[in-house]
């Protein structure tokens, strides 16, 4: 099931945003003229219980120690690009949506994203993003919440 099919089947309002190719969440923010704190970056992690997704503002980076604490002491490491390709075969490398549930993965979101009414994130390619209400994202994904984003 594609991301669009998933959102449409759940009756969620969203907007497709086409932009010039952008290969990082910060570049997506620039291409769309959206504040970086409103663009959600998705990071694939290797944990003590398998893969997980961390979702945080584009202008931040993952503090692995704090994320490990949010995951009750699990070891946490960044996954490789090769692993991204295996886990997300329907996405361009690095253009992972923040819906781990579509891939049977746990999702952890930094609470700072909940401060905005809307979030923007990559829509499985480097030329399209999705804008939707944060409350709808949370209602669909039911992510674990944490405090692991720190300024880049």
Buried (B, 14 or more C-beta within 10 A) or exposed (E): EEBBEBBEEEEBEBEEBEBEEBEBBBBBBBBBEBEBBBBBBBBBBBBEEEBBBBBBBBBBBBBBEBBBBBBEEBEBEEBEEEBBEEBBEEBBEBBBBBBBBBBEBBBBBBEBBBEBEBBBBBBBEBBBBBBBBBEBBBEBBEBBEBEBBEEE
